[in-house]
Amino acid sequence: MAAPSGRFPSRGPKKLEVKEPPPVEGRVPPHDLDVEAAVLSQIMNDSSALEKIVGFLHPEHFYSESHRRIFEAMLELAGQGKPTELVMVMSWLRDRNRLQQVGAEYLAQVHTQPAAIANVAAYAKVIHEKWRVRMMISMCQRQAATGYIDYGDAGRFIAEMSAAIETIATINSGLEFRSGAEIMREPPKDDDIRFLIEQLKLGPGRPCMVGGDSYTGKSLIVGDIAVCVATKRDVFGLFRVGESGFVRWLNFDQSPKLAERRIRRIARARGVSPEELRGRFEMCHFPEFRLDDDDAEAVLCRVTKGVSLCVIDALIGAIGRTQERDEAMGRMLLKLMRVSFKTGCTFLVIHHTTKPQAEFVDKSGTIQQRTHGPTRSASATIRGNRAIFGACDSVFVLESTGKKKPVRIIHDKAPTDGQTLENFYVDFRDVAEDKPNGLLDEDDKPTDRTWGLRVIHLEPEQVEVKQERKSDEQALREKSDAKEKHFADLCDVYLELVKKHPLCDTDQLFEEGPVGRKATVVAVMKRLEDLKKVVDQGGKKKNQRAWRAV
């Protein structure tokens, strides 16, 4: 076996066969043995040269198997704090029975060849790029071979091939540093941070998020933003869009008919024609990938190329094996930041918030109100691990003010300058086809109230309050009193049932009573027993209860 061809004489060890990719019709895959030898020679003459390339160059990037073995030895020696000079490399290879593969004479020849000197990083990038091309050739050969046999579903086959290509295409050449002088230099005005909507701080970088409980209008609000970005209209009729752009909506967990109907209604109310959205807005229902897939970053790079805004609807549907409470959620969302850096796309993620209140039955059988307090921060409100909040830039939290009432929007976090908007409100108003330029009131009876829908910005002072707002404590007390009265009424109902059917058990009471939850029936009977209005006589079966009125 001959030594690698190039500048070096043929005497020396044979180069091990490179198994992948194989030559095609007599052609040899791209490589440059002279450059590989120059890099190795420089490292053997100057150990510090390895520091400039170790971040991105690996042994498998070398075409020559001999060169791979030499570079492996250098990495191991450097990791142990030892010099990478010729004698040490030769000793390392000998101790592991690899010197015969490389050849002592050939190793000495590499050491004496002209080194890369100051250009070692540039030479190393040439090696890395040629490796990428070889991997692309190999991958295309395998995919092409699969295409001639049973490739299965055509759409999935093409998608997998595209994702594989994108994975190789997004591999960079390593760590690139900018000097302090470059950082201090003011960028051109057109190269500064550019927001899609500056007032809302929506722009490339970390993902932005809109979070809210069920029925707070999350999808309607984001839908208005999406339509306005695609057609350069003012969001909520107030916030100006910087530049119109292409919008893609990834629908992971909404009914396709419902999701499309929302966009139609919003676009109609905005006076947007189908032609205006052609080539400006696209929606994909139930994409066949998840954000925590291994190739998600490559897939998103392909999906968002040339896209200004990408909507993720919603986060819970976009994850596969990861749990919301897992801290890995933060790292998963940072994938979107890396994709944004590569493609310039702005990501807007729809997510859920925790419910502000919940009911429970205490030990005494009383229905109580659990509350988290009226002033929870967004980091505590956003559902799941707090890393979700930390991984986002602009975060908007929606709060309901009541059924068919305006929704309060809290801008809790903003990038760069930290300047958040004051709380404001939006209202949702129907627009009828026979009244396209006017908003409908409750008294209006148009032929079709579902034709259009407009999202309107309201300042706090514009929100009409029909009655004096009660304090949180008073409202909570009144609601608790009402529930206690309802529970007391249930006790009276079940006491009458016990009187009517002596020695009836809990199952019989559940079947004949008005309550649909067995746990509530148990709580009611516990209250009556504590009040000494009923006694447990014991049933025929073990642990069975038979009630009798006192």
RANORPE-V464581 format. One record per residue. RES is the residue in one letter. PHI is phi in whole degrees, 0 to 359 (* if undefined). OMEGA is omega in whole degrees, 0 to 359 (NA if undefined). Layout:
res=RES phi=PHI omega=OMEGA
res=RES phi=PHI omega=OMEGA
//
This chain:
res=M phi=* omega=185
res=A phi=273 omega=175
res=A phi=293 omega=180
res=P phi=304 omega=180
res=S phi=291 omega=181
res=G phi=145 omega=181
res=R phi=281 omega=192
res=F phi=269 omega=179
res=P phi=297 omega=185
res=S phi=286 omega=179
res=R phi=290 omega=183
res=G phi=136 omega=184
res=P phi=288 omega=176
res=K phi=283 omega=176
res=K phi=279 omega=179
res=L phi=296 omega=182
res=E phi=295 omega=175
res=V phi=274 omega=188
res=K phi=284 omega=187
res=E phi=216 omega=356
res=P phi=277 omega=180
res=P phi=283 omega=176
res=P phi=299 omega=179
res=V phi=246 omega=179
res=E phi=52 omega=177
res=G phi=85 omega=180
res=R phi=273 omega=181
res=V phi=260 omega=179
res=P phi=303 omega=183
res=P phi=301 omega=176
res=H phi=194 omega=177
res=D phi=213 omega=183
res=L phi=292 omega=179
res=D phi=295 omega=180
res=V phi=293 omega=178
res=E phi=301 omega=180
res=A phi=296 omega=181
res=A phi=296 omega=179
res=V phi=294 omega=180
res=L phi=297 omega=179
res=S phi=298 omega=180
res=Q phi=296 omega=181
res=I phi=292 omega=179
res=M phi=291 omega=179
res=N phi=268 omega=182
res=D phi=211 omega=184
res=S phi=301 omega=182
res=S phi=292 omega=180
res=A phi=296 omega=181
res=L phi=296 omega=182
res=E phi=298 omega=183
res=K phi=283 omega=187
res=I phi=233 omega=186
res=V phi=295 omega=181
res=G phi=290 omega=184
res=F phi=224 omega=182
res=L phi=260 omega=182
res=H phi=235 omega=183
res=P phi=305 omega=183
res=E phi=293 omega=179
res=H phi=283 omega=180
res=F phi=280 omega=179
res=Y phi=284 omega=181
res=S phi=280 omega=178
res=E phi=297 omega=178
res=S phi=299 omega=180
res=H phi=293 omega=177
res=R phi=298 omega=181
res=R phi=297 omega=180
res=I phi=297 omega=182
res=F phi=292 omega=175
res=E phi=302 omega=179
res=A phi=300 omega=180
res=M phi=296 omega=180
res=L phi=297 omega=179
res=E phi=297 omega=180
res=L phi=297 omega=180
res=A phi=296 omega=179
res=G phi=294 omega=178
res=Q phi=267 omega=180
res=G phi=76 omega=181
res=K phi=258 omega=179
res=P phi=292 omega=182
res=T phi=255 omega=182
res=E phi=288 omega=187
res=L phi=306 omega=185
res=V phi=297 omega=181
res=M phi=293 omega=179
res=V phi=297 omega=180
res=M phi=297 omega=180
res=S phi=296 omega=181
res=W phi=297 omega=180
res=L phi=295 omega=181
res=R phi=295 omega=182
res=D phi=298 omega=183
res=R phi=250 omega=177
res=N phi=58 omega=179
res=R phi=248 omega=183
res=L phi=295 omega=180
res=Q phi=294 omega=178
res=Q phi=296 omega=182
res=V phi=275 omega=183
res=G phi=95 omega=181
res=A phi=298 omega=181
res=E phi=293 omega=180
res=Y phi=291 omega=178
res=L phi=299 omega=178
res=A phi=294 omega=179
res=Q phi=295 omega=178
res=V phi=299 omega=182
res=H phi=297 omega=184
res=T phi=269 omega=180
res=Q phi=284 omega=177
res=P phi=306 omega=184
res=A phi=272 omega=180
res=A phi=285 omega=180
res=I phi=51 omega=186
res=A phi=286 omega=184
res=N phi=264 omega=186
res=V phi=298 omega=180
res=A phi=293 omega=179
res=A phi=295 omega=178
res=Y phi=295 omega=181
res=A phi=296 omega=178
res=K phi=294 omega=176
res=V phi=298 omega=178
res=I phi=300 omega=182
res=H phi=296 omega=183
res=E phi=292 omega=178
res=K phi=292 omega=175
res=W phi=296 omega=178
res=R phi=299 omega=180
res=V phi=294 omega=178
res=R phi=297 omega=178
res=M phi=296 omega=179
res=M phi=294 omega=178
res=I phi=299 omega=181
res=S phi=298 omega=181
res=M phi=297 omega=180
res=C phi=295 omega=177
res=Q phi=298 omega=181
res=R phi=294 omega=181
res=Q phi=293 omega=179
res=A phi=296 omega=178
res=A phi=297 omega=178
res=T phi=297 omega=181
res=G phi=295 omega=180
res=Y phi=275 omega=181
res=I phi=244 omega=182
res=D phi=277 omega=182
res=Y phi=272 omega=179
res=G phi=77 omega=180
res=D phi=293 omega=184
res=A phi=297 omega=181
res=G phi=298 omega=180
res=R phi=294 omega=180
res=F phi=300 omega=181
res=I phi=294 omega=180
res=A phi=295 omega=180
res=E phi=295 omega=178
res=M phi=294 omega=179
res=S phi=298 omega=180
res=A phi=295 omega=179
res=A phi=295 omega=177
res=I phi=296 omega=181
res=E phi=295 omega=179
res=T phi=299 omega=178
res=I phi=290 omega=183
res=A phi=295 omega=184
res=T phi=269 omega=176
res=I phi=288 omega=181
res=N phi=269 omega=184
res=S phi=266 omega=174
res=G phi=115 omega=184
res=L phi=277 omega=177
res=E phi=240 omega=183
res=F phi=252 omega=174
res=R phi=255 omega=183
res=S phi=288 omega=178
res=G phi=300 omega=179
res=A phi=296 omega=179
res=E phi=292 omega=180
res=I phi=294 omega=182
res=M phi=285 omega=181
res=R phi=289 omega=181
res=E phi=294 omega=179
res=P phi=285 omega=174
res=P phi=301 omega=183
res=K phi=302 omega=182
res=D phi=280 omega=179
res=D phi=249 omega=180
res=D phi=282 omega=179
res=I phi=300 omega=184
res=R phi=242 omega=180
res=F phi=264 omega=170
res=L phi=294 omega=178
res=I phi=227 omega=190
res=E phi=296 omega=183
res=Q phi=295 omega=178
res=L phi=270 omega=181
res=K phi=57 omega=176
res=L phi=260 omega=181
res=G phi=193 omega=181
res=P phi=299 omega=181
res=G phi=124 omega=176
res=R phi=295 omega=181
res=P phi=294 omega=173
res=C phi=261 omega=187
res=M phi=222 omega=170
res=V phi=242 omega=183
res=G phi=240 omega=179
res=G phi=192 omega=177
res=D phi=284 omega=179
res=S phi=300 omega=176
res=Y phi=62 omega=172
res=T phi=259 omega=176
res=G phi=86 omega=181
res=K phi=303 omega=184
res=S phi=292 omega=178
res=L phi=292 omega=180
res=I phi=295 omega=179
res=V phi=292 omega=177
res=G phi=299 omega=178
res=D phi=296 omega=177
res=I phi=299 omega=183
res=A phi=297 omega=180
res=V phi=296 omega=181
res=C phi=291 omega=177
res=V phi=294 omega=181
res=A phi=292 omega=186
res=T phi=241 omega=180
res=K phi=55 omega=171
res=R phi=247 omega=182
res=D phi=286 omega=180
res=V phi=292 omega=183
res=F phi=57 omega=182
res=G phi=75 omega=185
res=L phi=224 omega=189
res=F phi=274 omega=187
res=R phi=281 omega=176
res=V phi=274 omega=183
res=G phi=296 omega=179
res=E phi=221 omega=176
res=S phi=290 omega=182
res=G phi=203 omega=181
res=F phi=282 omega=182
res=V phi=242 omega=173
res=R phi=236 omega=183
res=W phi=246 omega=178
res=L phi=263 omega=184
res=N phi=266 omega=183
res=F phi=265 omega=187
res=D phi=213 omega=178
res=Q phi=247 omega=174
res=S phi=300 omega=180
res=P phi=305 omega=180
res=K phi=296 omega=180
res=L phi=293 omega=181
res=A phi=298 omega=181
res=E phi=289 omega=179
res=R phi=296 omega=178
res=R phi=301 omega=181
res=I phi=296 omega=178
res=R phi=300 omega=183
res=R phi=295 omega=180
res=I phi=295 omega=181
res=A phi=296 omega=179
res=R phi=299 omega=182
res=A phi=295 omega=178
res=R phi=275 omega=182
res=G phi=75 omega=181
res=V phi=269 omega=179
res=S phi=273 omega=176
res=P phi=303 omega=180
res=E phi=295 omega=179
res=E phi=295 omega=181
res=L phi=272 omega=180
res=R phi=295 omega=181
res=G phi=75 omega=181
res=R phi=237 omega=185
res=F phi=215 omega=176
res=E phi=221 omega=179
res=M phi=232 omega=178
res=C phi=245 omega=181
res=H phi=266 omega=176
res=F phi=51 omega=178
res=P phi=304 omega=183
res=E phi=272 omega=171
res=F phi=208 omega=178
res=R phi=230 omega=184
res=L phi=296 omega=179
res=D phi=263 omega=172
res=D phi=291 omega=181
res=D phi=296 omega=182
res=D phi=259 omega=184
res=A phi=300 omega=182
res=E phi=297 omega=179
res=A phi=295 omega=179
res=V phi=297 omega=181
res=L phi=293 omega=176
res=C phi=300 omega=179
res=R phi=290 omega=184
res=V phi=292 omega=187
res=T phi=260 omega=177
res=K phi=295 omega=182
res=G phi=79 omega=182
res=V phi=258 omega=179
res=S phi=275 omega=183
res=L phi=224 omega=176
res=C phi=237 omega=181
res=V phi=262 omega=174
res=I phi=256 omega=186
res=D phi=234 omega=354
res=A phi=239 omega=186
res=L phi=301 omega=183
res=I phi=298 omega=179
res=G phi=278 omega=184
res=A phi=272 omega=179
res=I phi=251 omega=181
res=G phi=253 omega=186
res=R phi=270 omega=183
res=T phi=273 omega=176
res=Q phi=271 omega=182
res=E phi=303 omega=184
res=R phi=274 omega=180
res=D phi=281 omega=179
res=E phi=295 omega=177
res=A phi=295 omega=178
res=M phi=301 omega=179
res=G phi=296 omega=179
res=R phi=295 omega=179
res=M phi=295 omega=179
res=L phi=291 omega=178
res=L phi=291 omega=171
res=K phi=301 omega=180
res=L phi=297 omega=178
res=M phi=295 omega=180
res=R phi=294 omega=177
res=V phi=296 omega=179
res=S phi=299 omega=179
res=F phi=298 omega=183
res=K phi=278 omega=187
res=T phi=250 omega=182
res=G phi=81 omega=183
res=C phi=279 omega=173
res=T phi=265 omega=179
res=F phi=256 omega=176
res=L phi=236 omega=187
res=V phi=255 omega=175
res=I phi=266 omega=182
res=H phi=216 omega=181
res=H phi=260 omega=172
res=T phi=252 omega=176
res=T phi=288 omega=180
res=K phi=289 omega=183
res=P phi=292 omega=183
res=Q phi=219 omega=176
res=A phi=208 omega=181
res=E phi=256 omega=175
res=F phi=208 omega=178
res=V phi=259 omega=182
res=D phi=281 omega=185
res=K phi=296 omega=181
res=S phi=277 omega=181
res=G phi=93 omega=181
res=T phi=274 omega=176
res=I phi=282 omega=182
res=Q phi=250 omega=179
res=Q phi=251 omega=176
res=R phi=264 omega=180
res=T phi=228 omega=179
res=H phi=262 omega=180
res=G phi=98 omega=186
res=P phi=278 omega=187
res=T phi=236 omega=179
res=R phi=290 omega=176
res=S phi=282 omega=181
res=A phi=296 omega=180
res=S phi=298 omega=177
res=A phi=273 omega=183
res=T phi=278 omega=181
res=I phi=300 omega=185
res=R phi=289 omega=178
res=G phi=101 omega=182
res=N phi=295 omega=182
res=R phi=293 omega=176
res=A phi=297 omega=177
res=I phi=298 omega=179
res=F phi=296 omega=183
res=G phi=294 omega=183
res=A phi=276 omega=184
res=C phi=255 omega=174
res=D phi=268 omega=179
res=S phi=292 omega=178
res=V phi=236 omega=179
res=F phi=246 omega=180
res=V phi=249 omega=181
res=L phi=261 omega=178
res=E phi=233 omega=178
res=S phi=285 omega=175
res=T phi=251 omega=180
res=G phi=135 omega=181
res=K phi=297 omega=180
res=K phi=58 omega=177
res=K phi=239 omega=181
res=P phi=303 omega=179
res=V phi=257 omega=178
res=R phi=278 omega=178
res=I phi=247 omega=180
res=I phi=251 omega=177
res=H phi=271 omega=191
res=D phi=265 omega=185
res=K phi=205 omega=179
res=A phi=218 omega=181
res=P phi=281 omega=170
res=T phi=66 omega=186
res=D phi=262 omega=178
res=G phi=72 omega=182
res=Q phi=276 omega=180
res=T phi=266 omega=177
res=L phi=285 omega=170
res=E phi=293 omega=179
res=N phi=305 omega=176
res=F phi=218 omega=183
res=Y phi=237 omega=169
res=V phi=230 omega=178
res=D phi=235 omega=181
res=F phi=248 omega=184
res=R phi=236 omega=178
res=D phi=288 omega=175
res=V phi=231 omega=183
res=A phi=264 omega=180
res=E phi=297 omega=180
res=D phi=276 omega=179
res=K phi=214 omega=190
res=P phi=294 omega=183
res=N phi=263 omega=181
res=G phi=235 omega=179
res=L phi=272 omega=183
res=L phi=272 omega=173
res=D phi=264 omega=181
res=E phi=297 omega=183
res=D phi=280 omega=181
res=D phi=291 omega=177
res=K phi=231 omega=181
res=P phi=286 omega=180
res=T phi=295 omega=182
res=D phi=209 omega=183
res=R phi=284 omega=183
res=T phi=265 omega=184
res=W phi=293 omega=182
res=G phi=217 omega=179
res=L phi=214 omega=182
res=R phi=243 omega=177
res=V phi=261 omega=188
res=I phi=245 omega=176
res=H phi=280 omega=177
res=L phi=226 omega=172
res=E phi=280 omega=182
res=P phi=306 omega=182
res=E phi=289 omega=179
res=Q phi=276 omega=182
res=V phi=285 omega=183
res=E phi=284 omega=176
res=V phi=248 omega=186
res=K phi=284 omega=178
res=Q phi=221 omega=183
res=E phi=299 omega=183
res=R phi=290 omega=180
res=K phi=275 omega=178
res=S phi=292 omega=180
res=D phi=300 omega=181
res=E phi=296 omega=181
res=Q phi=292 omega=180
res=A phi=297 omega=180
res=L phi=294 omega=180
res=R phi=295 omega=181
res=E phi=296 omega=179
res=K phi=293 omega=179
res=S phi=293 omega=178
res=D phi=297 omega=181
res=A phi=295 omega=180
res=K phi=291 omega=178
res=E phi=294 omega=178
res=K phi=296 omega=179
res=H phi=297 omega=180
res=F phi=293 omega=178
res=A phi=296 omega=178
res=D phi=295 omega=178
res=L phi=297 omega=178
res=C phi=300 omega=179
res=D phi=296 omega=181
res=V phi=296 omega=184
res=Y phi=285 omega=174
res=L phi=295 omega=178
res=E phi=295 omega=178
res=L phi=295 omega=179
res=V phi=293 omega=178
res=K phi=296 omega=182
res=K phi=285 omega=181
res=H phi=234 omega=181
res=P phi=301 omega=179
res=L phi=63 omega=175
res=C phi=282 omega=181
res=D phi=263 omega=184
res=T phi=296 omega=180
res=D phi=297 omega=179
res=Q phi=293 omega=178
res=L phi=296 omega=180
res=F phi=295 omega=182
res=E phi=288 omega=185
res=E phi=265 omega=184
res=G phi=277 omega=184
res=P phi=274 omega=186
res=V phi=270 omega=182
res=G phi=267 omega=179
res=R phi=239 omega=183
res=K phi=294 omega=180
res=A phi=298 omega=179
res=T phi=291 omega=178
res=V phi=298 omega=178
res=V phi=299 omega=180
res=A phi=296 omega=179
res=V phi=297 omega=181
res=M phi=293 omega=176
res=K phi=295 omega=178
res=R phi=296 omega=180
res=L phi=296 omega=179
res=E phi=293 omega=178
res=D phi=297 omega=179
res=L phi=278 omega=179
res=K phi=59 omega=176
res=K phi=262 omega=175
res=V phi=223 omega=176
res=V phi=229 omega=180
res=D phi=268 omega=181
res=Q phi=271 omega=181
res=G phi=81 omega=183
res=G phi=269 omega=180
res=K phi=287 omega=180
res=K phi=266 omega=180
res=K phi=298 omega=179
res=N phi=65 omega=177
res=Q phi=272 omega=181
res=R phi=257 omega=177
res=A phi=231 omega=189
res=W phi=265 omega=175
res=R phi=222 omega=179
res=A phi=289 omega=180
res=V phi=280 omega=NA
//
